[in-house]
Amino acid sequence: MLREWERCPRHLLVSERSNFQLERSRHAAAIRGHPFNCRVSFLIPECGALPDKLKSVIQNFGKYYLVKDLPIHEFVSHDFISIFIKKVVTIDLTDAAFLPDTKKHKRVLWALKENKPLTFDFLLAWHSTDVEVSTAMSYFSKLKMKEYEPRIASSILRDLHCPILQNSELQGKPEKSCSAHELFDWLGAVSNNVDCNNHSYSFISTYCCPQPSAVLSRACLCTLTGFILPEKIHHLLDHLCQYFDEPKLAPWVILMVHGFADSPVSWRESEHGFHKGGENLYSFVIFNNQDYWLQMAVGTNDDCPP
């Protein structure tokens, strides 16, 4: 048993290459398939200030709400179904027999409301009109409900050691370019403010920027933290692609998206195993010719990304 606990968890990184302009590009499906996101970051090389268009996009990501002690039976109540779903809600999402006031519906409602009155804290967000949001706020007004906006943090990184990439070489080439896997490790270091110019004898960290590399005089790193919907991420991705509509020094920009580490589901609502790792994230490397690398990371007991 102890050996099982000490065994390193499985880590899986799936990388693929495509172009945004191709009809078979999977970038939109990948974003839609990862619905519960808590942090979004983007990195722009050779950029000394956050561009105004991108600043406007992230400042309009919208609000989300924390509802405390929400009874789980509310999601199967007749009022909730009639106001928000506009169709029959089922426990297993496919059972057509779960109609309001039927025997099965009454049984489930009794189980959740009277026999086992469970309550949880929920994060709620809507990609909809202001009218629908106000209706939702009115519906949950009898509970403790607090409004939030994503927290924005941006910084300018100076003299940043950066791996050299070639858009056509996902696996990298010795002495010419770095691989997607090497880039993924480097992104983790940069996102967490880890020095990428260490030495082998360093006590704290021996991590170094992969080779070959270059030094960026400056780079803009911006991070949003909160409950962020896929529709907002897709909108941001579109604007990052448009960043290259005018000539830029940057050969690429990167978008990183983190799901909640302890989320019960990850890709396409497949079960997410937290255990020792909790990896639940993906990133886009957007090249100036509209090529991209998509990297998807999962941890122990997770299904492979679609």
C-alpha positions as CSV (number, residue, x, y, z in Angstrom):
1,M,0.0,0.0,0.0
2,L,2.8,2.4,0.9
3,R,4.4,1.7,-2.5
4,E,1.2,2.7,-4.2
5,W,1.1,6.0,-2.3
6,E,4.8,6.8,-3.1
7,R,4.4,6.0,-6.8
8,C,4.6,9.2,-8.9
9,P,1.3,10.2,-10.4
10,R,0.8,9.9,-14.2
11,H,1.2,13.2,-16.1
12,L,0.0,13.5,-19.7
13,L,0.7,16.4,-22.1
14,V,-1.0,16.2,-25.5
15,S,0.4,18.6,-28.1
16,E,-0.8,19.2,-31.7
17,R,-0.1,21.7,-34.5
18,S,-2.6,23.4,-36.8
19,N,-3.7,26.7,-38.3
20,F,-6.6,28.9,-37.3
21,Q,-7.7,29.4,-40.9
22,L,-8.1,25.6,-41.6
23,E,-11.7,24.4,-41.7
24,R,-10.7,21.3,-39.6
25,S,-9.0,23.4,-36.9
26,R,-10.0,22.1,-33.4
27,H,-9.2,25.3,-31.5
28,A,-12.9,26.3,-30.9
29,A,-13.9,22.7,-29.9
30,A,-11.0,22.5,-27.4
31,I,-12.0,25.8,-25.7
32,R,-15.7,24.7,-25.5
33,G,-14.7,21.3,-24.1
34,H,-13.0,22.9,-21.1
35,P,-15.8,24.8,-19.3
36,F,-14.6,25.4,-15.7
37,N,-11.6,27.8,-15.8
38,C,-10.1,29.8,-12.9
39,R,-7.1,31.5,-14.5
40,V,-6.2,32.9,-17.9
41,S,-2.8,34.3,-18.8
42,F,-1.2,35.6,-22.0
43,L,2.4,36.4,-22.8
44,I,3.5,38.8,-25.5
45,P,7.2,39.0,-26.3
46,E,8.9,42.3,-27.1
47,C,5.9,44.3,-25.8
48,G,6.4,47.1,-23.2
49,A,2.8,47.8,-22.4
50,L,-0.6,46.0,-22.5
51,P,-2.2,46.9,-25.9
52,D,-5.4,48.9,-25.6
53,K,-7.5,46.5,-27.6
54,L,-6.5,43.6,-25.3
55,K,-7.0,45.8,-22.2
56,S,-10.5,46.5,-23.4
57,V,-11.3,42.8,-23.9
58,I,-10.2,41.7,-20.5
59,Q,-11.8,44.6,-18.7
60,N,-15.2,43.4,-20.1
61,F,-14.9,39.7,-19.2
62,G,-18.0,40.1,-17.1
63,K,-19.0,39.2,-13.6
64,Y,-19.5,35.9,-11.8
65,Y,-21.3,35.1,-8.5
66,L,-20.7,33.1,-5.4
67,V,-23.9,31.6,-3.9
68,K,-23.4,30.3,-0.4
69,D,-25.3,27.3,1.0
70,L,-27.3,26.7,-2.1
71,P,-29.6,23.7,-1.6
72,I,-28.9,21.1,-4.3
73,H,-32.6,20.4,-4.7
74,E,-33.0,23.9,-6.3
75,F,-31.6,22.5,-9.5
76,V,-34.5,20.1,-9.9
77,S,-37.3,22.3,-8.6
78,H,-40.1,23.2,-11.0
79,D,-39.4,27.0,-10.8
80,F,-35.7,26.6,-11.6
81,I,-36.5,24.4,-14.6
82,S,-39.2,26.7,-16.0
83,I,-37.1,29.9,-15.5
84,F,-33.6,28.8,-16.6
85,I,-33.7,25.6,-18.6
86,K,-36.6,25.9,-20.8
87,K,-36.5,22.1,-21.2
88,V,-36.6,19.1,-18.9
89,V,-33.7,18.8,-16.5
90,T,-32.7,15.2,-15.7
91,I,-30.4,13.8,-13.1
92,D,-28.4,11.8,-15.7
93,L,-29.1,14.5,-18.4
94,T,-30.7,11.9,-20.7
95,D,-33.7,10.3,-18.9
96,A,-36.9,11.6,-20.5
97,A,-39.0,10.2,-17.6
98,F,-37.8,12.9,-15.2
99,L,-40.7,15.3,-15.7
100,P,-41.9,17.7,-13.1
101,D,-44.5,16.2,-10.7
102,T,-43.9,12.7,-12.0
103,K,-43.2,9.9,-9.5
104,K,-39.5,10.0,-10.4
105,H,-39.3,13.7,-10.1
106,K,-41.0,13.7,-6.7
107,R,-38.8,11.0,-5.5
108,V,-35.6,12.8,-6.4
109,L,-36.9,16.1,-5.0
110,W,-37.8,14.4,-1.7
111,A,-34.4,12.7,-1.5
112,L,-32.5,16.0,-2.0
113,K,-34.9,18.3,-0.1
114,E,-36.1,16.3,2.8
115,N,-34.3,13.0,3.2
116,K,-30.8,14.4,2.5
117,P,-31.0,18.2,2.3
118,L,-27.5,18.9,0.9
119,T,-26.2,22.4,0.5
120,F,-23.1,23.6,-1.4
121,D,-21.4,26.8,-2.3
122,F,-21.6,27.4,-6.1
123,L,-19.9,29.7,-8.5
124,L,-22.3,30.9,-11.2
125,A,-21.7,32.8,-14.4
126,W,-23.8,33.5,-17.5
127,H,-22.8,34.2,-21.1
128,S,-26.1,35.9,-21.8
129,T,-28.0,39.2,-21.8
130,D,-28.2,41.5,-18.8
131,V,-31.9,40.7,-18.5
132,E,-31.2,37.0,-17.9
133,V,-28.5,37.9,-15.4
134,S,-30.9,40.1,-13.4
135,T,-33.5,37.3,-13.5
136,A,-30.9,34.9,-12.0
137,M,-29.9,37.4,-9.3
138,S,-33.6,37.8,-8.4
139,Y,-34.1,34.1,-8.2
140,F,-31.2,33.5,-5.9
141,S,-31.7,36.7,-3.9
142,K,-33.1,34.7,-0.9
143,L,-29.6,33.2,-0.5
144,K,-26.2,34.7,0.3
145,M,-25.0,35.9,-3.1
146,K,-21.9,37.9,-3.8
147,E,-20.8,39.5,-7.0
148,Y,-17.2,39.3,-8.3
149,E,-15.1,40.4,-11.3
150,P,-12.0,38.6,-12.5
151,R,-8.9,40.0,-10.9
152,I,-6.4,41.4,-13.4
153,A,-2.6,41.5,-12.9
154,S,-0.1,42.5,-15.5
155,S,3.7,43.0,-15.5
156,I,6.6,43.7,-17.8
157,L,9.3,41.1,-17.7
158,R,12.8,42.3,-18.5
159,D,15.7,40.4,-20.0
160,L,13.7,37.2,-20.2
161,H,15.5,34.1,-21.4
162,C,13.2,32.5,-23.9
163,P,13.3,29.3,-25.9
164,I,13.5,29.6,-29.7
165,L,10.5,28.1,-31.5
166,Q,9.8,27.1,-35.1
167,N,6.1,26.8,-35.9
168,S,6.6,23.8,-38.1
169,E,8.7,21.8,-35.6
170,L,6.4,20.6,-32.8
171,Q,9.1,18.2,-31.5
172,G,11.9,20.7,-31.9
173,K,15.2,20.3,-33.7
174,P,18.6,19.9,-32.0
175,E,20.5,23.2,-31.8
176,K,17.8,24.9,-33.9
177,S,14.5,25.0,-31.9
178,C,12.9,23.8,-28.7
179,S,10.0,21.3,-28.5
180,A,6.5,21.9,-27.3
181,H,7.2,19.9,-24.1
182,E,10.2,22.1,-23.3
183,L,8.1,25.2,-23.9
184,F,5.4,23.9,-21.6
185,D,7.9,23.6,-18.7
186,W,9.3,27.0,-19.4
187,L,5.8,28.6,-19.4
188,G,5.2,27.1,-15.9
189,A,8.4,28.7,-14.7
190,V,7.6,32.1,-16.2
191,S,4.0,32.0,-14.9
192,N,5.2,31.4,-11.4
193,N,8.1,33.9,-11.5
194,V,10.8,31.3,-11.4
195,D,14.2,32.4,-12.4
196,C,15.1,30.7,-15.7
197,N,18.9,31.3,-15.5
198,N,19.9,29.1,-12.6
199,H,23.0,26.9,-12.1
200,S,23.4,23.2,-11.5
201,Y,24.7,23.9,-8.0
202,S,21.7,26.1,-7.0
203,F,20.1,24.9,-3.8
204,I,16.6,26.4,-4.6
205,S,16.2,25.6,-8.3
206,T,18.4,24.1,-11.0
207,Y,15.9,24.9,-13.8
208,C,17.3,26.7,-16.8
209,C,15.7,27.9,-20.0
210,P,15.8,25.2,-22.7
211,Q,18.3,25.6,-25.5
212,P,18.5,27.1,-28.0
213,S,17.3,30.3,-26.5
214,A,17.3,34.1,-26.9
215,V,16.9,37.0,-24.5
216,L,13.8,39.2,-24.8
217,S,14.4,42.7,-23.8
218,R,10.9,42.9,-22.5
219,A,7.7,40.9,-22.5
220,C,4.1,41.6,-21.3
221,L,2.5,39.0,-19.0
222,C,-1.1,39.5,-18.1
223,T,-3.2,37.2,-15.8
224,L,-6.9,37.1,-15.0
225,T,-8.1,35.1,-12.0
226,G,-11.8,34.2,-11.3
227,F,-14.5,32.0,-12.8
228,I,-14.0,32.5,-16.6
229,L,-16.3,31.1,-19.3
230,P,-15.1,29.5,-22.5
231,E,-16.9,32.1,-24.6
232,K,-14.7,34.9,-23.0
233,I,-11.6,32.9,-23.6
234,H,-12.5,32.4,-27.3
235,H,-13.1,36.1,-27.7
236,L,-9.6,36.8,-26.2
237,L,-8.0,34.2,-28.4
238,D,-9.5,36.0,-31.5
239,H,-8.0,39.3,-30.4
240,L,-4.6,37.7,-29.8
241,C,-4.7,36.4,-33.3
242,Q,-5.5,39.9,-34.6
243,Y,-2.5,41.2,-32.7
244,F,-0.4,40.2,-35.8
245,D,-2.6,42.1,-38.3
246,E,0.1,44.8,-38.1
247,P,3.8,44.0,-38.2
248,K,5.2,43.0,-34.8
249,L,8.6,42.1,-33.4
250,A,7.1,39.1,-31.6
251,P,7.1,35.9,-33.6
252,W,4.4,34.4,-31.4
253,V,2.1,35.1,-28.4
254,I,0.9,32.5,-25.9
255,L,-2.5,32.0,-24.2
256,M,-2.6,29.8,-21.1
257,V,-5.8,28.6,-19.5
258,H,-6.0,26.8,-16.1
259,G,-9.0,24.8,-14.9
260,F,-9.7,24.4,-11.2
261,A,-7.2,21.9,-9.8
262,D,-9.9,20.2,-7.7
263,S,-12.7,20.4,-10.2
264,P,-14.7,17.2,-10.4
265,V,-14.7,17.3,-14.2
266,S,-12.2,18.5,-16.8
267,W,-12.4,17.9,-20.6
268,R,-15.9,17.5,-22.0
269,E,-17.2,16.9,-18.5
270,S,-15.0,13.8,-18.1
271,E,-14.1,13.0,-14.5
272,H,-11.1,14.8,-13.2
273,G,-8.8,13.1,-10.6
274,F,-7.1,15.4,-8.2
275,H,-4.8,13.1,-6.2
276,K,-1.2,14.4,-6.2
277,G,-1.2,16.5,-9.4
278,G,-4.4,18.1,-10.4
279,E,-3.2,19.1,-13.9
280,N,-6.1,20.6,-15.7
281,L,-4.9,23.2,-18.2
282,Y,-4.2,24.0,-21.8
283,S,-2.3,26.6,-23.8
284,F,-2.2,28.0,-27.3
285,V,1.1,29.2,-28.9
286,I,-0.1,31.6,-31.6
287,F,2.4,32.2,-34.4
288,N,2.4,35.3,-36.6
289,N,1.3,33.3,-39.7
290,Q,-1.8,32.0,-37.8
291,D,-0.2,28.6,-37.1
292,Y,-0.7,27.4,-33.6
293,W,0.4,24.8,-31.1
294,L,-2.3,23.5,-28.7
295,Q,-1.0,21.9,-25.5
296,M,-3.4,20.0,-23.2
297,A,-2.3,18.7,-19.8
298,V,-4.1,16.2,-17.6
299,G,-3.2,14.3,-14.4
300,T,-3.8,11.0,-12.7
301,N,-6.9,9.1,-13.6
302,D,-8.0,11.7,-16.1
303,D,-9.3,10.9,-19.6
304,C,-7.2,12.0,-22.5
305,P,-8.3,15.4,-23.9
306,P,-10.6,15.1,-27.0
